[in-house]
């Protein structure tokens, strides 16, 4: 199974927040991700569609 990267959408935020909480001492907030996805003209946020096994 290959890995496919897709541009992140607000629907991905709940899953990303779970990863953020366990990965970083100062994780991004939901509001930060929402801003980057909806308001930043040059967002570079990607979501891995398929999990690597």
Residue pairs with C-beta under 8 A, 6 or more apart in sequence:
1 50
1 52
1 53
2 50
3 48
3 49
3 50
3 52
4 48
4 49
4 50
5 46
5 47
5 48
5 49
6 46
6 47
6 49
7 43
7 45
7 46
7 47
8 16
8 33
8 37
8 43
8 45
8 46
8 47
9 37
9 47
10 33
10 34
10 37
10 38
12 47
13 30
13 33
13 34
13 37
16 33
16 47
17 27
17 30
17 33
20 27
20 28
21 27
33 45
36 43
36 45
37 43
37 45
